[in-house]
Amino acid sequence: MSADTQAHLAAIKAAQRTLDQACTFAELHATAKPLFQRVMRRSGSSPVVVRVVWPGVLQVFDPQTGDVLAEGVPGHPGWLKGSRGFE
């Protein structure tokens, strides 16, 4: 293995360690408070509450009842939880 390849692999490993540490740090400091929350008004439909919570999950709620109308997969907000084999 060439020196350039070894240096590249070492840099990738270092970046992965840094990312792992940052993920742990973020998880420890994440609160129950949503990262983002807004009311989405839709023409012809009732408004809904759109919320993003740790670890990057998009949730849609009925503001009247609090019922979850839709929930995404962590890291893939547009993928519906329960579909495509995601539970």
PDB file as gemmi writes it, atoms N, CA and C in Angstrom:
CRYST1    1.000    1.000    1.000  90.00  90.00  90.00 P 1                      
ATOM      1  N   MET A   1       0.842  -1.167   0.000  1.00  0.00           N  
ATOM      2  CA  MET A   1       0.000   0.000   0.000  1.00  0.00           C  
ATOM      3  C   MET A   1       0.895   1.240   0.000  1.00  0.00           C  
ATOM      4  N   SER A   2       0.549   2.178  -0.850  1.00  0.00           N  
ATOM      5  CA  SER A   2       1.391   3.373  -0.989  1.00  0.00           C  
ATOM      6  C   SER A   2       1.222   4.300   0.222  1.00  0.00           C  
ATOM      7  N   ALA A   3       2.184   5.182   0.386  1.00  0.00           N  
ATOM      8  CA  ALA A   3       2.135   6.154   1.483  1.00  0.00           C  
ATOM      9  C   ALA A   3       0.927   7.076   1.336  1.00  0.00           C  
ATOM     10  N   ASP A   4       0.586   7.434   0.090  1.00  0.00           N  
ATOM     11  CA  ASP A   4      -0.582   8.292  -0.142  1.00  0.00           C  
ATOM     12  C   ASP A   4      -1.868   7.589   0.275  1.00  0.00           C  
ATOM     13  N   THR A   5      -1.979   6.313  -0.054  1.00  0.00           N  
ATOM     14  CA  THR A   5      -3.161   5.544   0.315  1.00  0.00           C  
ATOM     15  C   THR A   5      -3.256   5.410   1.830  1.00  0.00           C  
ATOM     16  N   GLN A   6      -2.145   5.137   2.487  1.00  0.00           N  
ATOM     17  CA  GLN A   6      -2.132   5.024   3.943  1.00  0.00           C  
ATOM     18  C   GLN A   6      -2.533   6.346   4.602  1.00  0.00           C  
ATOM     19  N   ALA A   7      -2.023   7.442   4.084  1.00  0.00           N  
ATOM     20  CA  ALA A   7      -2.365   8.760   4.627  1.00  0.00           C  
ATOM     21  C   ALA A   7      -3.850   9.055   4.429  1.00  0.00           C  
ATOM     22  N   HIS A   8      -4.362   8.682   3.274  1.00  0.00           N  
ATOM     23  CA  HIS A   8      -5.787   8.892   2.983  1.00  0.00           C  
ATOM     24  C   HIS A   8      -6.654   8.067   3.936  1.00  0.00           C  
ATOM     25  N   LEU A   9      -6.314   6.813   4.139  1.00  0.00           N  
ATOM     26  CA  LEU A   9      -7.066   5.954   5.056  1.00  0.00           C  
ATOM     27  C   LEU A   9      -6.987   6.461   6.499  1.00  0.00           C  
ATOM     28  N   ALA A  10      -5.821   6.931   6.900  1.00  0.00           N  
ATOM     29  CA  ALA A  10      -5.664   7.489   8.248  1.00  0.00           C  
ATOM     30  C   ALA A  10      -6.529   8.741   8.419  1.00  0.00           C  
ATOM     31  N   ALA A  11      -6.612   9.566   7.396  1.00  0.00           N  
ATOM     32  CA  ALA A  11      -7.443  10.771   7.450  1.00  0.00           C  
ATOM     33  C   ALA A  11      -8.926  10.404   7.547  1.00  0.00           C  
ATOM     34  N   ILE A  12      -9.336   9.384   6.817  1.00  0.00           N  
ATOM     35  CA  ILE A  12     -10.730   8.924   6.872  1.00  0.00           C  
ATOM     36  C   ILE A  12     -11.054   8.384   8.264  1.00  0.00           C  
ATOM     37  N   LYS A  13     -10.145   7.591   8.838  1.00  0.00           N  
ATOM     38  CA  LYS A  13     -10.371   7.060  10.186  1.00  0.00           C  
ATOM     39  C   LYS A  13     -10.459   8.183  11.207  1.00  0.00           C  
ATOM     40  N   ALA A  14      -9.597   9.184  11.091  1.00  0.00           N  
ATOM     41  CA  ALA A  14      -9.619  10.318  12.015  1.00  0.00           C  
ATOM     42  C   ALA A  14     -10.929  11.095  11.881  1.00  0.00           C  
ATOM     43  N   ALA A  15     -11.376  11.301  10.658  1.00  0.00           N  
ATOM     44  CA  ALA A  15     -12.639  12.006  10.433  1.00  0.00           C  
ATOM     45  C   ALA A  15     -13.810  11.216  11.006  1.00  0.00           C  
ATOM     46  N   GLN A  16     -13.782   9.893  10.866  1.00  0.00           N  
ATOM     47  CA  GLN A  16     -14.852   9.058  11.401  1.00  0.00           C  
ATOM     48  C   GLN A  16     -14.875   9.122  12.929  1.00  0.00           C  
ATOM     49  N   ARG A  17     -13.680   9.085  13.563  1.00  0.00           N  
ATOM     50  CA  ARG A  17     -13.613   9.209  15.026  1.00  0.00           C  
ATOM     51  C   ARG A  17     -14.190  10.547  15.480  1.00  0.00           C  
ATOM     52  N   THR A  18     -13.838  11.603  14.766  1.00  0.00           N  
ATOM     53  CA  THR A  18     -14.343  12.935  15.106  1.00  0.00           C  
ATOM     54  C   THR A  18     -15.858  12.986  14.964  1.00  0.00           C  
ATOM     55  N   LEU A  19     -16.376  12.409  13.890  1.00  0.00           N  
ATOM     56  CA  LEU A  19     -17.817  12.376  13.671  1.00  0.00           C  
ATOM     57  C   LEU A  19     -18.518  11.562  14.755  1.00  0.00           C  
ATOM     58  N   ASP A  20     -17.952  10.430  15.125  1.00  0.00           N  
ATOM     59  CA  ASP A  20     -18.529   9.608  16.202  1.00  0.00           C  
ATOM     60  C   ASP A  20     -18.580  10.383  17.510  1.00  0.00           C  
ATOM     61  N   GLN A  21     -17.498  11.087  17.836  1.00  0.00           N  
ATOM     62  CA  GLN A  21     -17.455  11.883  19.065  1.00  0.00           C  
ATOM     63  C   GLN A  21     -18.484  13.010  19.022  1.00  0.00           C  
ATOM     64  N   ALA A  22     -18.613  13.662  17.883  1.00  0.00           N  
ATOM     65  CA  ALA A  22     -19.583  14.746  17.739  1.00  0.00           C  
ATOM     66  C   ALA A  22     -21.012  14.231  17.859  1.00  0.00           C  
ATOM     67  N   CYS A  23     -21.277  13.060  17.322  1.00  0.00           N  
ATOM     68  CA  CYS A  23     -22.603  12.454  17.414  1.00  0.00           C  
ATOM     69  C   CYS A  23     -22.942  12.148  18.870  1.00  0.00           C  
ATOM     70  N   THR A  24     -22.003  11.562  19.590  1.00  0.00           N  
ATOM     71  CA  THR A  24     -22.205  11.276  21.007  1.00  0.00           C  
ATOM     72  C   THR A  24     -22.438  12.571  21.784  1.00  0.00           C  
ATOM     73  N   PHE A  25     -21.643  13.591  21.494  1.00  0.00           N  
ATOM     74  CA  PHE A  25     -21.775  14.889  22.142  1.00  0.00           C  
ATOM     75  C   PHE A  25     -23.167  15.472  21.894  1.00  0.00           C  
ATOM     76  N   ALA A  26     -23.606  15.468  20.638  1.00  0.00           N  
ATOM     77  CA  ALA A  26     -24.915  16.014  20.286  1.00  0.00           C  
ATOM     78  C   ALA A  26     -26.031  15.232  20.968  1.00  0.00           C  
ATOM     79  N   GLU A  27     -25.908  13.921  20.997  1.00  0.00           N  
ATOM     80  CA  GLU A  27     -26.926  13.084  21.635  1.00  0.00           C  
ATOM     81  C   GLU A  27     -27.014  13.382  23.129  1.00  0.00           C  
ATOM     82  N   LEU A  28     -25.877  13.572  23.777  1.00  0.00           N  
ATOM     83  CA  LEU A  28     -25.870  13.871  25.207  1.00  0.00           C  
ATOM     84  C   LEU A  28     -26.495  15.232  25.513  1.00  0.00           C  
ATOM     85  N   HIS A  29     -26.352  16.174  24.592  1.00  0.00           N  
ATOM     86  CA  HIS A  29     -26.832  17.522  24.833  1.00  0.00           C  
ATOM     87  C   HIS A  29     -28.162  17.828  24.160  1.00  0.00           C  
ATOM     88  N   ALA A  30     -28.697  16.872  23.423  1.00  0.00           N  
ATOM     89  CA  ALA A  30     -30.009  17.067  22.805  1.00  0.00           C  
ATOM     90  C   ALA A  30     -31.052  17.083  23.916  1.00  0.00           C  
ATOM     91  N   THR A  31     -32.024  17.947  23.780  1.00  0.00           N  
ATOM     92  CA  THR A  31     -33.074  18.053  24.788  1.00  0.00           C  
ATOM     93  C   THR A  31     -34.387  17.574  24.200  1.00  0.00           C  
ATOM     94  N   ALA A  32     -35.390  17.584  25.022  1.00  0.00           N  
ATOM     95  CA  ALA A  32     -36.719  17.210  24.544  1.00  0.00           C  
ATOM     96  C   ALA A  32     -37.297  18.300  23.644  1.00  0.00           C  
ATOM     97  N   LYS A  33     -36.698  19.485  23.690  1.00  0.00           N  
ATOM     98  CA  LYS A  33     -37.160  20.592  22.865  1.00  0.00           C  
ATOM     99  C   LYS A  33     -36.848  20.297  21.390  1.00  0.00           C  
ATOM    100  N   PRO A  34     -37.828  20.506  20.516  1.00  0.00           N  
ATOM    101  CA  PRO A  34     -37.578  20.268  19.085  1.00  0.00           C  
ATOM    102  C   PRO A  34     -36.479  21.178  18.552  1.00  0.00           C  
ATOM    103  N   LEU A  35     -35.749  20.680  17.561  1.00  0.00           N  
ATOM    104  CA  LEU A  35     -34.739  21.483  16.883  1.00  0.00           C  
ATOM    105  C   LEU A  35     -35.410  22.542  16.008  1.00  0.00           C  
ATOM    106  N   PHE A  36     -36.607  22.213  15.528  1.00  0.00           N  
ATOM    107  CA  PHE A  36     -37.384  23.100  14.657  1.00  0.00           C  
ATOM    108  C   PHE A  36     -38.850  22.766  14.852  1.00  0.00           C  
ATOM    109  N   GLN A  37     -39.694  23.788  14.903  1.00  0.00           N  
ATOM    110  CA  GLN A  37     -41.132  23.548  14.976  1.00  0.00           C  
ATOM    111  C   GLN A  37     -41.874  24.748  14.415  1.00  0.00           C  
ATOM    112  N   ARG A  38     -42.767  24.490  13.490  1.00  0.00           N  
ATOM    113  CA  ARG A  38     -43.585  25.550  12.891  1.00  0.00           C  
ATOM    114  C   ARG A  38     -44.941  24.966  12.493  1.00  0.00           C  
ATOM    115  N   VAL A  39     -45.924  25.839  12.440  1.00  0.00           N  
ATOM    116  CA  VAL A  39     -47.233  25.457  11.917  1.00  0.00           C  
ATOM    117  C   VAL A  39     -47.180  25.605  10.409  1.00  0.00           C  
ATOM    118  N   MET A  40     -47.600  24.562   9.722  1.00  0.00           N  
ATOM    119  CA  MET A  40     -47.661  24.585   8.260  1.00  0.00           C  
ATOM    120  C   MET A  40     -49.129  24.721   7.862  1.00  0.00           C  
ATOM    121  N   ARG A  41     -49.419  25.796   7.182  1.00  0.00           N  
ATOM    122  CA  ARG A  41     -50.786  26.027   6.715  1.00  0.00           C  
ATOM    123  C   ARG A  41     -50.873  25.548   5.272  1.00  0.00           C  
ATOM    124  N   ARG A  42     -51.909  24.764   5.024  1.00  0.00           N  
ATOM    125  CA  ARG A  42     -52.074  24.179   3.695  1.00  0.00           C  
ATOM    126  C   ARG A  42     -53.407  24.628   3.123  1.00  0.00           C  
ATOM    127  N   SER A  43     -53.405  25.086   1.896  1.00  0.00           N  
ATOM    128  CA  SER A  43     -54.669  25.532   1.297  1.00  0.00           C  
ATOM    129  C   SER A  43     -55.593  24.335   1.108  1.00  0.00           C  
ATOM    130  N   GLY A  44     -56.819  24.500   1.560  1.00  0.00           N  
ATOM    131  CA  GLY A  44     -57.813  23.438   1.427  1.00  0.00           C  
ATOM    132  C   GLY A  44     -57.727  22.365   2.489  1.00  0.00           C  
ATOM    133  N   SER A  45     -56.789  22.474   3.414  1.00  0.00           N  
ATOM    134  CA  SER A  45     -56.637  21.477   4.470  1.00  0.00           C  
ATOM    135  C   SER A  45     -56.370  22.173   5.798  1.00  0.00           C  
ATOM    136  N   SER A  46     -56.551  21.446   6.861  1.00  0.00           N  
ATOM    137  CA  SER A  46     -56.266  21.989   8.186  1.00  0.00           C  
ATOM    138  C   SER A  46     -54.768  22.161   8.370  1.00  0.00           C  
ATOM    139  N   PRO A  47     -54.364  23.140   9.175  1.00  0.00           N  
ATOM    140  CA  PRO A  47     -52.935  23.298   9.444  1.00  0.00           C  
ATOM    141  C   PRO A  47     -52.398  22.127  10.255  1.00  0.00           C  
ATOM    142  N   VAL A  48     -51.109  21.911  10.148  1.00  0.00           N  
ATOM    143  CA  VAL A  48     -50.439  20.859  10.911  1.00  0.00           C  
ATOM    144  C   VAL A  48     -49.180  21.452  11.538  1.00  0.00           C  
ATOM    145  N   VAL A  49     -48.680  20.794  12.573  1.00  0.00           N  
ATOM    146  CA  VAL A  49     -47.433  21.191  13.208  1.00  0.00           C  
ATOM    147  C   VAL A  49     -46.321  20.317  12.642  1.00  0.00           C  
ATOM    148  N   VAL A  50     -45.273  20.951  12.122  1.00  0.00           N  
ATOM    149  CA  VAL A  50     -44.120  20.240  11.587  1.00  0.00           C  
ATOM    150  C   VAL A  50     -42.978  20.438  12.585  1.00  0.00           C  
ATOM    151  N   ARG A  51     -42.362  19.331  12.959  1.00  0.00           N  
ATOM    152  CA  ARG A  51     -41.328  19.367  13.995  1.00  0.00           C  
ATOM    153  C   ARG A  51     -40.154  18.489  13.582  1.00  0.00           C  
ATOM    154  N   VAL A  52     -38.938  18.938  13.881  1.00  0.00           N  
ATOM    155  CA  VAL A  52     -37.733  18.121  13.702  1.00  0.00           C  
ATOM    156  C   VAL A  52     -37.126  17.907  15.079  1.00  0.00           C  
ATOM    157  N   VAL A  53     -36.920  16.644  15.436  1.00  0.00           N  
ATOM    158  CA  VAL A  53     -36.343  16.288  16.730  1.00  0.00           C  
ATOM    159  C   VAL A  53     -35.093  15.443  16.503  1.00  0.00           C  
ATOM    160  N   TRP A  54     -34.258  15.381  17.535  1.00  0.00           N  
ATOM    161  CA  TRP A  54     -33.057  14.549  17.478  1.00  0.00           C  
ATOM    162  C   TRP A  54     -33.482  13.118  17.300  1.00  0.00           C  
ATOM    163  N   PRO A  55     -32.891  12.315  16.473  1.00  0.00           N  
ATOM    164  CA  PRO A  55     -31.724  12.509  15.612  1.00  0.00           C  
ATOM    165  C   PRO A  55     -32.104  12.795  14.171  1.00  0.00           C  
ATOM    166  N   GLY A  56     -32.727  13.913  13.937  1.00  0.00           N  
ATOM    167  CA  GLY A  56     -33.090  14.297  12.570  1.00  0.00           C  
ATOM    168  C   GLY A  56     -34.356  13.630  12.083  1.00  0.00           C  
ATOM    169  N   VAL A  57     -35.354  13.543  12.965  1.00  0.00           N  
ATOM    170  CA  VAL A  57     -36.630  12.924  12.608  1.00  0.00           C  
ATOM    171  C   VAL A  57     -37.654  14.021  12.358  1.00  0.00           C  
ATOM    172  N   LEU A  58     -38.281  13.985  11.198  1.00  0.00           N  
ATOM    173  CA  LEU A  58     -39.344  14.922  10.856  1.00  0.00           C  
ATOM    174  C   LEU A  58     -40.673  14.320  11.299  1.00  0.00           C  
ATOM    175  N   GLN A  59     -41.447  15.098  12.065  1.00  0.00           N  
ATOM    176  CA  GLN A  59     -42.747  14.641  12.558  1.00  0.00           C  
ATOM    177  C   GLN A  59     -43.807  15.655  12.160  1.00  0.00           C  
ATOM    178  N   VAL A  60     -45.010  15.157  11.864  1.00  0.00           N  
ATOM    179  CA  VAL A  60     -46.142  16.010  11.530  1.00  0.00           C  
ATOM    180  C   VAL A  60     -47.278  15.652  12.490  1.00  0.00           C  
ATOM    181  N   PHE A  61     -47.814  16.686  13.165  1.00  0.00           N  
ATOM    182  CA  PHE A  61     -48.843  16.481  14.175  1.00  0.00           C  
ATOM    183  C   PHE A  61     -50.105  17.257  13.841  1.00  0.00           C  
ATOM    184  N   ASP A  62     -51.224  16.749  14.321  1.00  0.00           N  
ATOM    185  CA  ASP A  62     -52.481  17.481  14.308  1.00  0.00           C  
ATOM    186  C   ASP A  62     -52.443  18.417  15.511  1.00  0.00           C  
ATOM    187  N   PRO A  63     -52.508  19.741  15.311  1.00  0.00           N  
ATOM    188  CA  PRO A  63     -52.404  20.651  16.449  1.00  0.00           C  
ATOM    189  C   PRO A  63     -53.601  20.581  17.401  1.00  0.00           C  
ATOM    190  N   GLN A  64     -54.723  20.091  16.925  1.00  0.00           N  
ATOM    191  CA  GLN A  64     -55.920  19.987  17.763  1.00  0.00           C  
ATOM    192  C   GLN A  64     -55.839  18.808  18.723  1.00  0.00           C  
ATOM    193  N   THR A  65     -55.403  17.658  18.217  1.00  0.00           N  
ATOM    194  CA  THR A  65     -55.423  16.424  19.010  1.00  0.00           C  
ATOM    195  C   THR A  65     -54.046  15.999  19.499  1.00  0.00           C  
ATOM    196  N   GLY A  66     -52.984  16.480  18.829  1.00  0.00           N  
ATOM    197  CA  GLY A  66     -51.633  16.038  19.155  1.00  0.00           C  
ATOM    198  C   GLY A  66     -51.268  14.715  18.505  1.00  0.00           C  
ATOM    199  N   ASP A  67     -52.189  14.156  17.714  1.00  0.00           N  
ATOM    200  CA  ASP A  67     -51.926  12.887  17.032  1.00  0.00           C  
ATOM    201  C   ASP A  67     -50.801  13.047  16.013  1.00  0.00           C  
ATOM    202  N   VAL A  68     -49.943  12.037  15.935  1.00  0.00           N  
ATOM    203  CA  VAL A  68     -48.886  12.009  14.930  1.00  0.00           C  
ATOM    204  C   VAL A  68     -49.517  11.593  13.608  1.00  0.00           C  
ATOM    205  N   LEU A  69     -49.410  12.441  12.611  1.00  0.00           N  
ATOM    206  CA  LEU A  69     -49.971  12.142  11.299  1.00  0.00           C  
ATOM    207  C   LEU A  69     -48.962  11.451  10.392  1.00  0.00           C  
ATOM    208  N   ALA A  70     -47.696  11.784  10.571  1.00  0.00           N  
ATOM    209  CA  ALA A  70     -46.625  11.182   9.766  1.00  0.00           C  
ATOM    210  C   ALA A  70     -45.311  11.380  10.509  1.00  0.00           C  
ATOM    211  N   GLU A  71     -44.398  10.440  10.321  1.00  0.00           N  
ATOM    212  CA  GLU A  71     -43.079  10.528  10.944  1.00  0.00           C  
ATOM    213  C   GLU A  71     -42.056   9.948   9.999  1.00  0.00           C  
ATOM    214  N   GLY A  72     -40.956  10.684   9.825  1.00  0.00           N  
ATOM    215  CA  GLY A  72     -39.892  10.231   8.941  1.00  0.00           C  
ATOM    216  C   GLY A  72     -38.909   9.323   9.654  1.00  0.00           C  
ATOM    217  N   VAL A  73     -37.945   8.865   8.895  1.00  0.00           N  
ATOM    218  CA  VAL A  73     -36.881   7.993   9.388  1.00  0.00           C  
ATOM    219  C   VAL A  73     -35.682   8.873   9.749  1.00  0.00           C  
ATOM    220  N   PRO A  74     -35.000   8.590  10.867  1.00  0.00           N  
ATOM    221  CA  PRO A  74     -33.833   9.408  11.224  1.00  0.00           C  
ATOM    222  C   PRO A  74     -32.850   9.540  10.062  1.00  0.00           C  
ATOM    223  N   GLY A  75     -32.521  10.784   9.742  1.00  0.00           N  
ATOM    224  CA  GLY A  75     -31.575  11.048   8.666  1.00  0.00           C  
ATOM    225  C   GLY A  75     -32.190  11.054   7.280  1.00  0.00           C  
ATOM    226  N   HIS A  76     -33.438  10.619   7.185  1.00  0.00           N  
ATOM    227  CA  HIS A  76     -34.148  10.596   5.898  1.00  0.00           C  
ATOM    228  C   HIS A  76     -35.551  11.143   6.134  1.00  0.00           C  
ATOM    229  N   PRO A  77     -35.685  12.445   6.294  1.00  0.00           N  
ATOM    230  CA  PRO A  77     -36.967  13.011   6.697  1.00  0.00           C  
ATOM    231  C   PRO A  77     -38.116  12.738   5.740  1.00  0.00           C  
ATOM    232  N   GLY A  78     -37.837  12.528   4.477  1.00  0.00           N  
ATOM    233  CA  GLY A  78     -38.893  12.271   3.505  1.00  0.00           C  
ATOM    234  C   GLY A  78     -39.306  10.817   3.392  1.00  0.00           C  
ATOM    235  N   TRP A  79     -38.648   9.928   4.119  1.00  0.00           N  
ATOM    236  CA  TRP A  79     -39.014   8.511   4.090  1.00  0.00           C  
ATOM    237  C   TRP A  79     -39.955   8.239   5.244  1.00  0.00           C  
ATOM    238  N   LEU A  80     -41.133   7.765   4.957  1.00  0.00           N  
ATOM    239  CA  LEU A  80     -42.154   7.507   5.962  1.00  0.00           C  
ATOM    240  C   LEU A  80     -41.784   6.309   6.827  1.00  0.00           C  
ATOM    241  N   LYS A  81     -41.762   6.533   8.137  1.00  0.00           N  
ATOM    242  CA  LYS A  81     -41.492   5.444   9.081  1.00  0.00           C  
ATOM    243  C   LYS A  81     -42.574   4.376   8.897  1.00  0.00           C  
ATOM    244  N   GLY A  82     -42.171   3.120   8.869  1.00  0.00           N  
ATOM    245  CA  GLY A  82     -43.111   2.027   8.682  1.00  0.00           C  
ATOM    246  C   GLY A  82     -43.234   1.585   7.234  1.00  0.00           C  
ATOM    247  N   SER A  83     -42.739   2.412   6.310  1.00  0.00           N  
ATOM    248  CA  SER A  83     -42.728   2.012   4.904  1.00  0.00           C  
ATOM    249  C   SER A  83     -41.299   1.673   4.527  1.00  0.00           C  
ATOM    250  N   ARG A  84     -41.101   1.080   3.397  1.00  0.00           N  
ATOM    251  CA  ARG A  84     -39.770   0.735   2.911  1.00  0.00           C  
ATOM    252  C   ARG A  84     -38.979  -0.107   3.910  1.00  0.00           C  
ATOM    253  N   GLY A  85     -39.679  -0.800   4.811  1.00  0.00           N  
ATOM    254  CA  GLY A  85     -39.012  -1.658   5.777  1.00  0.00           C  
ATOM    255  C   GLY A  85     -38.454  -0.921   6.985  1.00  0.00           C  
ATOM    256  N   PHE A  86     -38.794   0.368   7.158  1.00  0.00           N  
ATOM    257  CA  PHE A  86     -38.323   1.127   8.309  1.00  0.00           C  
ATOM    258  C   PHE A  86     -39.359   1.088   9.402  1.00  0.00           C  
ATOM    259  N   GLU A  87     -38.953   0.711  10.582  1.00  0.00           N  
ATOM    260  CA  GLU A  87     -39.873   0.663  11.734  1.00  0.00           C  
ATOM    261  C   GLU A  87     -39.465   1.639  12.769  1.00  0.00           C  
TER     262      GLU A  87                                                      
END                                                                             
